[in-house]
Amino acid sequence: MDPRRGKSELRAALLRRRAAASPEAIRSRSRRLTERLLGLREWRDAVGVAAFVGVGGEPETWALLSATLGAGKRLALPRVCRRPVGGGRSRLDFVLVDDLASLVRGPFGLWEPAPETRVGRRAANPGASLGIDLILVPGVGFDRQGRRLGFGKGYYDRALGPLRGLDPPRRIGICFAEALDPEEGPIPTDEHDVEMHGLLCEDELIRR
C-alpha cells in the first residue's frame, strides 16, 4: 500500500474516534496524563520544554504549560508561519513564551505566540538555540517503536528533522491511550518521519 494512502485512511479513522470523545472524558484523562508527565524525571530535570496547546480532542495542556513556567523552566510553543512570498513551504517556528495570556488564535484554531516575537526568542526547531532539552510532541497516533502519525502537513517532521539523532533534546510523544498502537492499524512510515525517544499517555510511559 502507498504509505500516503495508508496514513490518510488511518488518520481519518483516528480523528473520527477522537471527535467522539466527550469533553468530560478529555478533561479527566488530561489531568491524569499531566500528573504522570509532571512526575517524569525528563520534565523535572529539563531546563527548557517545547510543548503545545492541546485543541480538538488532543490532551489538554494548559495546566502543564502553567506548571512549566511556574517551575522556572523555559517554555517554547509552536507558531505556524505562512508560506513566504516568492515560494517555499509553510513551517513552524518555536517561540519562547513567558505569559500564557499573550497567546493568540492562529491557523487551524491553535493557540500560539503572537507573530511579533523578537529575534532571539524564536527558532525553526526547538533545540539548543532556545535552551530546550525536552520536546513534547502531539500526534494523531503513535506506536511503541516511536513512530508518529501527524496531521499530514509535515510541520513537525520538518521542524524536528535537524534534531534527528540528537538526545537531548529528548522527544516524547503525547497522546491518549487509544492512539498508542491503535486498533485501526499500524502506523505507516516514510523516510522523512522523525521517531520519538519515548511515548506517554494517561496509562503508560514508554522509554526507548
N, C-alpha and C positions, 0 to 999 in steps of 0.2 A: 504493500500500500504506500502511496505517496505520503511522506511524513506530514506534509502540509494539510492534506485531506484528513489524515488521522488526527492531527492536532485540532483542526476545526470542529470535527464531529465530537471529539471528547470534550473540548471547551464548551460547546453548546450544551451538552448533557450536564456537565458540572454546573454551569451557570443556571440552568433550569432548576436544579436541585437547590442551589444557593438561594434563588429567588423565592423558593417555597418556605424557607425558614422564617419563623416568627420573630418579631423584634425582641420579645421577651427571651427567647432561646438564645439569640445572638448576644444580648447583654449578659446573660448568665454565663454562657460559655466564654465570653470575652474576659469576664472577671477571673475565671479560673485560669485562663491562659496567661493573663497578665500576672497573676500571683506566681505562677510557675516561672515566668520569664524573669521577674524581679529577684527570684531566688537563684538564678543561674550564676555560676562563677564568671561566665563570659560577660554578663551585664555588670556584676559587681566590680570586676577588675577593669572594665572599659573606661578609658579616658574620654572617648568620643563615640557616639552612637548615631548611625544613619538609620532612620526609620521611615514610617509612612503614616498617613491619617487614613484609617480604615473606613471605607464607604461601600455602599451597595452590597451588603451582606458579608463583607470581609470582617475579620476580627476588629472590634473597636479598640482604638489605641490611645485615646485621649489621656486616660489615667497613666499609661506607660510613658507617654511624652512628658506629662507633668512631673512624674517621678524622676525621669531622667534629668530634667532641668533642676528639679529640687535637690538632686544629689550632687549638683555642681559639675555635671558632665557636659561636654559639647553635644549639641543636637543638630543634626543635618537632616533636612527634609527635601524631597524632590519637587522640582517645578518643571512643567512642560514648556520647552522653548519651541515656538512655532518655526516652521520651515523658513530658513533665511531667504532674503531677497537674492535672486540670482541662482537659486538652486540649493541642493543639499537636503538632508532629511531632518525632520523634527527630532529633538533629542530631550533628554532630561538634564537639567542642572541640579546639583545638590547644594543647598544653601544653609548656612549656619543660622539658627533661629534662637533668639533669647526670650521671646514672648509669644505664646501661642495665640494671644489676642490679635496679633499682627497678621495672621494668616488670612488669605482671601480665597474666594472661589475661583477655580481655574477650569480648563478644559476637562470634559468627562465628569463634571461635578466634584472634582477633587478640591480639597483644602490644601493650599500651597503657599510658600513665601511670596511676598509681593515682588513684582518684576524689577523694582528699582534698587534691589540689593547691591551694595557697593562691591567693587572688585576686592578680592582677598577673602571674601566670605562666601564665595561660590566656586564650584568646580564641576567639570564634566563627569567626574567619577568621585565616589565617596571614599577616598583613600587618605594617604598620609598628608596630602596638601591641606586637608581640612582637619587633620588630627583625629581621624576616625579609625578605630580599631575593631568595631563591631558593626555589621550591616544586617539589619532585619529586613528581609525581602518578602514582599507579598507575592501571591501567585494564585492561579485558578486551581492548580493541582500540583502535587509533588509525589515522589516515591522515595523509598528508604535508601536508594542509592544516590540521592541528592539531585536527581533530575527534576526540572521545574517546567510547568506549563503556564505561560503567561497569557496576556490578552491578545497576542498576535501582532502587536505593533513593533516589537523588538526593542523597546526603550531600555529595559533593564539589561538585556544582553549586550547592547551597545555601551551602556554605562559601566557595566561590570567587566566587560571584555579585557580592558587594560589591567585589571586586577587578577585575571586568571592565573592560578599557580601561586598566588601570594597568600600568606597566612601568618600574621594579620595583614589586612583586616579580615576578620572571620565572617563568613556569610551564613546566616541561619534563616531558612525558610519558615514563614509563619502562616499557619492555616488552621482550620478546624479539622477534627479527626476524619471526617468522611472524605476530605480532599487529599488525604495521605494514602497512597496506594489505592486509588478509587476503584470501586467495584465496576465502574463503567468501562474500565480497560486500562492497560499500561500507558505510561507517559511516553509518547514518541519523542525522539530527539533529532536535532540537526547538529552539524559540526560546530556551528557558532554558539550553541546553547552553553550557558555557564552553569556549572553544577554548584550545589550548596555544600558547605562543610558540615552542616547539621540541619535538623528539622525539629520544629516544636509545634505541637498542638496542645489542646487543653488536657489531653490524657497521656501524652507521651513525649519524650525527648530522645532524639537520635543524634549521636555524635559520630562523625566519620573520620 
